[in-house]
């Protein structure tokens, strides 16, 4: 069995990342452990969000503990709030020119790696996998339902996704306070990613998603 620790912004990101990894490695036995925020019986026990993910990355003992008890650590974060001074990864570069998705992705990785203790990061580099969502993890789900240019959207993805779900008479993703309905909606969406090929096909429309899928190939399983 391969053990994978997850540090995500919240519970919905936990569901999506877990489903993607399980489907990508369908024939493998994987045990997942949510380390940030803590989730027990589908109940989030701690505060989530991008700031908490960054704080977790700065806690050397927590990262080391996660990788003592697990073989790999996946760190997920959205970029929609990276302009925030506490994140400090602007969406634009010199001359107020918008960064490309690849530039933003690389800058976020650099930011996270600058927070992780250098010695630890160097020691465990091959055990840490990044899931950088440009700009939110719902953008990764758009290609499942969109048949037009919205497949590559990086803004207002939750709104766009719900529009497409309504058109197909499917359950929309409700506000976070409606926990049970929210889980049902995400579960219904993720059923459309049944095979590894479905994930690979969807990932090509978002740089963060495609890089994550590529990095999953780093995971080695015991024979």
N, C-alpha and C positions, 0 to 999 in steps of 0.2 A: 504493500500500500504506500502511495505517495501522499505526503501531508503538505497542504498549502494553507498558509496564513493569509488573511485578507485584511487590508487596511483601506477602508472606503469612506466616502463622505456620509453614507447612510445606508439604510436598510434596502432601499430600491436598488442602489448601486451594488449592494451585496448580492441580491437576487440575480441581477443581470450578469455580473462577472462570474458568479458561480455557475450559472446556466451555460454561459459561453465556454468556460473551461471544461465542464462536464461533457458537453456535446462535442467539443473539439477532440477530446480524448475518450470517446464513448466506451472503448474497450478496456480502459484502465480503471483501476480502483483508486479513488481519491478521497481523502478525508479533508474537509475544510474546517478551518477554525477562524472565526471572526475576532480579530484582536483590536480593531478600532473602527467604529465604536463597538463595544461589547453587545452581542445579540444573543439572546437565549429564547428558544421556542418562538422564534420570529418576533420577539419583542426587543426593541432597541433599549438598552439599559443605560446608555451614556449619551452625552451631547455629540452630535455629528457635525458635518460641514467641512469645508476646505481648510479652515483655520485649525481645526482639531487634527486633521491629517498632517498639516505642516508641523504642528507641535509634536505629534507622534514621531515624525521623522527626526526630530531633534533629541528624542529620548533614547540614547544609546542602549541603555539597559533593556528597554522595551523591545527594540529591534532585535537585539541579541537573543533575548528570551524567546521571541517569536520564531527565530531561526534555530534555536536549540530544540524546540518542540515541533518544528515543521521543517520540511525540506526546502521550501520556497516561500517567498513573501511577495504578494502582489500589492502594490500601492496604487490606488485609484484616486484621481483628483480631476475636477472640472476646471476649465479655463475661463468660464464666464465672468468670474470675479477676480481674475488675476491682476486687473488694473488697481485693485485695492492696495493702498499703501502697505498693509500688513502682508500682502502677497508679493507685491512689487515686481510683477512681470507685465509690463505694458503691452497692449495689443498693437501699438504703433512703434515705429522706429524713427530715426532722425528725419526731420522734415514733416512730421505727422503723417508719414506714409504707413499704411496698414501692413503689418507683418504678414508674410505668407503663413499658411498653416504649418508648414515644416519649420519655419523660423520660430513660431510661437511654441510649437512642440519642443524644439531643442532648448529654448530658453527656460521652459518650465522644468525640463529634466535637469538642466544646469542648476536651477534654483533648488530643487529638491536635493540634488547631490551636494550642494553647498551647505545644506542644513545637516545632512547625515555626517556623523563623525568620519573624517577622511580615512583613518586607519580601518574603521569598521567597514566603510563602503568599499575600500580596496580589498579587504579580506573576504567580503561576502558578495561582491559585485555580481557573480554569476548566479547568485541565489535570489536576487531582487529583480522583479519584473514590474515595469511601470505601465499603468493604464491611464494615459492622459486623454481626457475627453474634450475635444474641441467642438463646441464650447460646453456641451453637457452630454451626459451619457444617452439621453433620449435622441440625440442626433445620430447615434449609432443604429437606432431602430427605424429611422425613416425609410431606408431602402426596402424594408420588408413590405411596406404598403404604398409608397409613392412610386408613380410611374413617370414622373416628370422631373424637372430640374430640382425639385425639393429634396431629391435624394442626397444632394451635396450641401444642403443647408447647414449652417452652424449657429444660426440665431433663431430664437423663439421656437426651438425644436419641439418642446412639449406642446405648445399651441398648435403647431403644424401637425404633429402626430395625432392630437385629439381631433382635429378637423378630418383627417383621413379615416380615423376610426369611426367617427359619426357617419361619414359617407358610406361606410361598409356595415353600418348598423351593429358595430361592436362596442363593447364597454370602453368608455373613455377612462383616462387616468384622472381620478378625482383628487381633491386637495389632500394634503398629508394627514389631516386629522381623520379622514375616512380610511382607516388602516386596512380593514378587511376588504373593502371594495378596491382599494389601491392594489393590494396583493393579487386579487383575482384578475384585475386588468393587466398587470404585468405578466402574470402567468399565461394568460390567453395570448398576449403578444409573443412571448418567448416560445410558445408552441410552434411558431412558424420558423424557428431556427432549429430544425430537427437533425440536420446532418452537418458534418464539418464543412462540406461544400457550400451549404447555406450561409455559414458564418464567413467563409472566405469571400463569397460573392458580395455579401453586404458590406464587408469591411473596406472594399476598394473605394468607397465614396467618402471616407473620412480618414484623414491622415493619422489621427491618434488611434483609431480602431485598427487600421491596417498595420501600424507599427506594433500594436499590442499582439495581434494575431501572429505576426512574424516572430516576435519575441517568445511566444508560447512554444516555438520549436526548440527553445533552449532547455525546456524541461526534459529531464531524463528519468526514465522509469526503470526500476529494478526488474531484471528478468526472473 
